[in-house]
Amino acid sequence: MRWIGIDEAGYGPNLGPLVMTAVIAEGLEGGPPATPHAGDFRPPPELWAELEASVDRAGGDPSRFWVDDSKAILRGGKGRDRLESTCLALLEAVFGSLPANHDGLLGRLGCGTIHEVELGRWIDAGCPGATWPRAGVCETLRPRLMGRPLAPPSGRWRFSAVRTVVLGPERFNGLLDHHGSKAAVHFGAFRVLLEEAWRIAADGRPTALDCDKHGGRHYYLEPLSRAFPEAWIDRGEEGPELSEYTVRGDGRLLRLRLRPRADAGNGLVALASIVSKTVREVWMDAFNAYWTARVAGLRPTAGYPVDAARFRAAIEPLARELGHPPEAWWRRK
């Protein structure tokens, strides 16, 4: 059995990337069935219960890693260390080591180079924020990781992979021109992760995927049919509380469940939210550092519409002088 949780960060802002992540866990009991059936599906790991000695919800035991909706961890400019620590603990659990820099982070997540995610143009070696992780973060974290805090004591499952898609502003705008809607761009990022799920499901393991709903969308059959033109898709419940589909074919079985606030009940979705938010924050660190070093008195921004307009007004004249047209850093929607 395999379980996947997907969530995103950065759908609403005008500045910075849209980031979407899949966190993948696999059961360790037995091999895949000869022929996968819907009856083979089991509920995802109860993360907060199975890892209760090392994991808690946001606002809980400060000695544990917080796993929750990233917005509950990072609030009012506070909680960045906790957010990043949980993200790094997950990467260590999957890869056995911590990333040493931006390239290491992006490489582990499979989302491309610093230039492919449009981060390279903002990394200025002379600016604070140009290096990552921040000084002392990994050194402080390593003793906490020695006891393998994200390895379930039961030994029944393990974290097996993390995969992230990063759409920088220029790529986002290009896809917006191509698809014609922001929702279609969002589903395009989701489709990349769906295709990865379908690829690994070729081993015959029933694969259950849980995800937050995409805005107000309740009906996904049409875009799923385009994503899997040669597969059979069984449509289950479709409504405000749940949209469910089972994709099957070629010895593969993939079940999708999309719910509002999926990260509240599924720890894999919560971890996906944390990784996505961490990657976006790291990207925005470099972007903010680049511009605050060049525009006197400029305050950093999170990139959301009202404050993004203030930031754009401050940087646009210089950006044009430096050869950074708005379409390279301003998302039109």
C-alpha positions as CSV (number, residue, x, y, z in Angstrom):
1,M,0.0,0.0,0.0
2,R,1.2,3.5,-0.8
3,W,-0.2,6.8,0.5
4,I,0.4,10.3,-1.0
5,G,-0.5,13.7,0.5
6,I,-0.4,16.8,-1.8
7,D,-0.7,20.5,-0.9
8,E,0.4,23.8,-2.2
9,A,1.6,27.3,-1.1
10,G,1.4,30.5,-3.0
11,Y,-1.7,30.3,-5.1
12,G,-2.9,33.8,-4.1
13,P,0.1,36.1,-4.3
14,N,1.3,38.3,-7.1
15,L,5.0,37.9,-6.1
16,G,6.9,34.7,-5.8
17,P,6.3,31.2,-7.0
18,L,3.4,28.7,-6.8
19,V,4.8,25.6,-5.0
20,M,3.1,22.2,-4.8
21,T,4.4,19.1,-3.0
22,A,3.7,15.4,-2.8
23,V,4.8,13.5,0.3
24,I,4.8,9.8,-0.2
25,A,4.8,7.0,2.3
26,E,4.8,3.2,1.8
27,G,3.7,0.2,3.8
28,L,6.4,-2.3,4.7
29,E,4.2,-5.3,5.3
30,G,4.3,-7.7,2.3
31,G,4.6,-7.0,-1.4
32,P,2.0,-5.6,-3.8
33,P,-1.0,-7.8,-4.7
34,A,-0.9,-9.7,-7.9
35,T,-3.9,-7.7,-9.1
36,P,-4.8,-4.5,-7.2
37,H,-8.4,-4.1,-6.1
38,A,-10.3,-1.2,-4.5
39,G,-10.7,-3.5,-1.4
40,D,-6.9,-3.3,-0.9
41,F,-7.0,0.3,0.1
42,R,-6.3,1.1,3.8
43,P,-6.4,4.4,5.6
44,P,-3.3,6.5,5.6
45,P,-1.0,6.4,8.7
46,E,-2.3,8.2,11.7
47,L,0.8,10.4,11.9
48,W,0.0,12.3,15.1
49,A,-0.8,9.1,17.0
50,E,2.0,6.9,15.5
51,L,4.7,9.5,16.0
52,E,3.3,11.0,19.2
53,A,6.6,11.0,21.0
54,S,8.2,13.3,18.4
55,V,5.3,15.1,16.6
56,D,2.6,17.4,17.7
57,R,0.1,19.9,16.3
58,A,0.9,23.6,15.9
59,G,0.9,25.2,19.3
60,G,1.6,21.9,21.1
61,D,4.7,20.5,22.8
62,P,7.6,22.8,21.9
63,S,10.1,20.0,22.1
64,R,8.4,18.1,19.3
65,F,8.2,18.7,15.5
66,W,5.0,20.5,14.6
67,V,3.0,18.9,11.8
68,D,0.0,20.9,10.8
69,D,-1.3,23.3,8.1
70,S,1.7,25.5,7.4
71,K,-0.3,28.7,8.1
72,A,-1.0,27.5,11.6
73,I,2.8,27.1,12.2
74,L,4.0,30.3,10.5
75,R,1.8,33.1,11.9
76,G,2.4,36.8,12.2
77,G,6.0,36.4,11.1
78,K,6.7,33.8,13.8
79,G,7.3,30.1,13.6
80,R,9.8,30.0,10.7
81,D,12.3,27.9,12.6
82,R,9.6,25.4,13.5
83,L,8.3,25.2,9.9
84,E,11.8,24.7,8.5
85,S,12.8,22.2,11.2
86,T,9.9,19.9,10.3
87,C,10.6,20.2,6.6
88,L,14.3,19.3,7.1
89,A,13.4,16.5,9.5
90,L,11.2,15.0,6.7
91,L,14.0,15.4,4.1
92,E,16.5,13.7,6.5
93,A,14.0,10.8,7.0
94,V,13.7,10.3,3.2
95,F,17.2,11.0,2.0
96,G,19.4,10.2,5.1
97,S,21.0,13.7,5.1
98,L,20.3,17.4,5.2
99,P,20.6,19.7,2.2
100,A,23.5,22.1,2.4
101,N,22.3,24.8,0.1
102,H,19.6,25.9,-2.3
103,D,20.7,23.4,-5.0
104,G,20.7,20.6,-2.5
105,L,17.1,21.5,-1.4
106,L,15.8,21.7,-4.9
107,G,17.6,18.6,-6.0
108,R,16.1,16.5,-3.3
109,L,12.7,17.7,-4.2
110,G,13.2,17.1,-7.9
111,C,12.0,20.5,-8.9
112,G,15.0,21.7,-11.0
113,T,17.9,24.0,-10.6
114,I,17.9,27.5,-9.0
115,H,17.6,28.9,-12.5
116,E,14.8,26.5,-13.6
117,V,12.7,27.7,-10.6
118,E,13.6,31.3,-11.4
119,L,15.5,31.8,-8.1
120,G,19.0,32.2,-9.5
121,R,18.5,35.8,-10.7
122,W,17.7,36.9,-7.2
123,I,20.6,35.2,-5.3
124,D,23.1,37.9,-4.7
125,A,26.2,36.7,-2.9
126,G,26.5,40.0,-1.2
127,C,23.1,40.0,0.4
128,P,21.8,38.4,3.6
129,G,19.4,35.7,2.5
130,A,21.7,34.6,-0.3
131,T,22.7,31.5,1.6
132,W,20.5,28.7,2.9
133,P,20.0,27.1,5.4
134,R,20.5,29.9,7.7
135,A,23.5,29.8,10.0
136,G,23.2,27.2,12.8
137,V,19.9,25.7,11.7
138,C,21.3,22.3,10.7
139,E,23.8,22.2,13.6
140,T,20.9,22.7,16.1
141,L,18.7,20.2,14.3
142,R,21.2,17.3,13.9
143,P,21.0,16.1,17.6
144,R,17.2,16.0,17.4
145,L,17.4,13.8,14.3
146,M,19.7,11.2,15.9
147,G,16.7,9.3,17.3
148,R,15.0,9.1,13.9
149,P,12.0,11.1,15.1
150,L,9.9,10.6,11.9
151,A,10.5,6.8,11.8
152,P,7.3,5.1,13.1
153,P,8.0,2.7,16.0
154,S,5.6,0.2,14.6
155,G,7.9,-0.3,11.5
156,R,4.8,-0.8,9.4
157,W,5.5,2.1,7.0
158,R,8.1,4.7,6.1
159,F,8.4,8.0,4.3
160,S,9.7,7.1,0.8
161,A,9.8,10.2,-1.3
162,V,9.0,14.0,-1.5
163,R,8.4,15.6,-4.9
164,T,7.8,19.3,-5.5
165,V,6.8,21.5,-8.4
166,V,7.8,25.2,-8.4
167,L,6.3,27.6,-10.9
168,G,8.2,30.9,-10.8
169,P,6.4,34.1,-11.9
170,E,7.6,34.0,-15.5
171,R,6.7,30.4,-16.1
172,F,3.4,31.0,-14.2
173,N,2.5,33.9,-16.6
174,G,3.5,31.8,-19.7
175,L,1.2,28.9,-18.5
176,L,-1.5,31.5,-17.8
177,D,-1.3,32.7,-21.4
178,H,-1.3,29.1,-22.7
179,H,-4.2,27.7,-20.5
180,G,-6.2,30.9,-20.1
181,S,-7.1,30.5,-16.4
182,K,-5.3,30.5,-13.1
183,A,-7.2,27.3,-12.1
184,A,-5.8,25.5,-15.1
185,V,-2.3,26.5,-14.2
186,H,-2.9,25.2,-10.7
187,F,-4.2,21.9,-12.1
188,G,-1.2,21.7,-14.4
189,A,1.1,21.6,-11.4
190,F,-1.1,19.0,-9.8
191,R,-1.0,17.0,-12.9
192,V,2.8,16.7,-12.8
193,L,2.5,15.2,-9.3
194,L,-0.4,12.9,-10.5
195,E,1.7,11.6,-13.3
196,E,4.5,10.8,-10.9
197,A,2.0,9.0,-8.7
198,W,0.8,7.0,-11.7
199,R,4.3,6.2,-12.7
200,I,5.3,4.7,-9.3
201,A,1.9,2.9,-9.1
202,A,3.2,0.7,-11.9
203,D,4.7,-1.6,-9.2
204,G,1.2,-2.8,-8.5
205,R,0.9,-1.2,-5.0
206,P,-2.6,0.4,-4.5
207,T,-1.9,4.1,-4.2
208,A,-4.2,6.4,-2.3
209,L,-3.7,10.2,-2.9
210,D,-5.3,12.8,-0.6
211,C,-5.2,16.5,-1.4
212,D,-6.7,19.8,-0.4
213,K,-9.5,21.0,-2.7
214,H,-8.4,23.3,-5.5
215,G,-10.2,26.5,-4.6
216,G,-14.0,26.1,-5.0
217,R,-13.7,23.2,-7.5
218,H,-15.8,20.1,-6.8
219,Y,-15.7,18.4,-10.2
220,Y,-12.4,17.0,-11.5
221,L,-13.4,14.3,-13.9
222,E,-12.8,16.3,-17.1
223,P,-9.2,17.4,-16.3
224,L,-8.5,13.9,-14.9
225,S,-9.7,12.4,-18.2
226,R,-7.3,14.6,-20.1
227,A,-4.5,13.6,-17.7
228,F,-5.2,9.9,-18.0
229,P,-6.6,9.4,-21.6
230,E,-5.9,5.7,-21.7
231,A,-7.1,4.8,-18.1
232,W,-10.5,4.0,-16.7
233,I,-11.8,6.5,-14.1
234,D,-14.5,5.6,-11.7
235,R,-16.3,8.7,-10.3
236,G,-17.3,8.5,-6.7
237,E,-18.8,11.2,-4.5
238,E,-18.6,14.8,-5.9
239,G,-19.5,17.7,-3.6
240,P,-18.3,20.3,-1.2
241,E,-17.0,17.9,1.4
242,L,-15.4,15.3,-0.9
243,S,-14.5,14.7,-4.5
244,E,-13.4,11.1,-5.1
245,Y,-12.1,9.2,-8.2
246,T,-10.3,5.9,-8.8
247,V,-8.0,5.7,-11.8
248,R,-7.2,2.1,-13.0
249,G,-5.5,0.5,-15.9
250,D,-2.3,-1.4,-16.9
251,G,-2.2,-3.1,-13.5
252,R,-2.3,0.2,-11.6
253,L,-4.8,1.5,-9.1
254,L,-4.8,5.1,-8.0
255,R,-7.5,6.6,-5.8
256,L,-7.8,10.4,-5.4
257,R,-9.7,12.1,-2.6
258,L,-9.9,15.9,-2.5
259,R,-11.3,17.5,0.6
260,P,-11.4,21.0,2.1
261,R,-8.8,21.3,4.9
262,A,-7.3,17.9,4.1
263,D,-4.2,18.9,6.1
264,A,-6.2,18.8,9.3
265,G,-6.8,15.1,9.2
266,N,-4.0,13.7,7.1
267,G,-0.4,14.2,8.3
268,L,1.0,13.6,4.8
269,V,-1.0,16.5,3.4
270,A,0.1,18.6,6.4
271,L,3.8,17.8,5.6
272,A,3.2,18.6,2.0
273,S,1.9,22.0,3.1
274,I,5.0,22.5,5.3
275,V,7.5,21.6,2.5
276,S,5.7,23.8,0.0
277,K,5.6,26.8,2.4
278,T,9.3,26.3,3.3
279,V,10.3,26.3,-0.4
280,R,8.3,29.4,-1.1
281,E,9.7,31.2,2.0
282,V,13.3,30.3,0.9
283,W,12.5,31.7,-2.6
284,M,11.0,34.9,-1.1
285,D,14.0,35.4,1.2
286,A,16.3,35.7,-1.8
287,F,13.8,37.9,-3.7
288,N,13.3,40.2,-0.7
289,A,17.1,40.4,0.0
290,Y,17.8,41.3,-3.6
291,W,15.5,44.3,-3.6
292,T,15.9,45.6,0.0
293,A,19.6,45.8,-0.7
294,R,18.9,48.1,-3.7
295,V,15.9,50.2,-2.6
296,A,16.6,52.2,0.5
297,G,14.0,51.7,3.3
298,L,12.1,49.0,1.4
299,R,10.3,46.6,3.7
300,P,10.1,42.9,2.7
301,T,6.9,41.4,1.4
302,A,5.1,38.1,1.5
303,G,3.8,38.9,-2.0
304,Y,0.0,38.9,-1.4
305,P,-2.0,41.4,-3.4
306,V,-2.3,44.6,-1.3
307,D,1.3,44.6,0.0
308,A,2.6,43.3,-3.4
309,A,1.3,46.5,-5.0
310,R,3.3,48.6,-2.5
311,F,6.4,46.5,-3.3
312,R,5.9,46.7,-7.0
313,A,5.6,50.5,-7.0
314,A,8.9,50.7,-5.0
315,I,10.9,48.4,-7.3
316,E,9.5,48.8,-10.8
317,P,11.6,51.8,-12.0
318,L,14.8,50.1,-10.9
319,A,13.7,46.7,-12.1
320,R,13.3,48.1,-15.6
321,E,16.7,49.7,-15.4
322,L,18.3,46.4,-14.4
323,G,16.6,44.5,-17.1
324,H,13.9,42.8,-15.0
325,P,10.6,43.3,-16.8
326,P,7.4,42.9,-14.8
327,E,6.5,39.6,-16.4
328,A,9.6,38.1,-14.9
329,W,8.6,38.8,-11.3
330,W,4.9,39.9,-11.2
331,R,2.2,37.2,-11.6
332,R,-0.7,38.7,-13.4
333,K,-3.2,36.6,-11.4
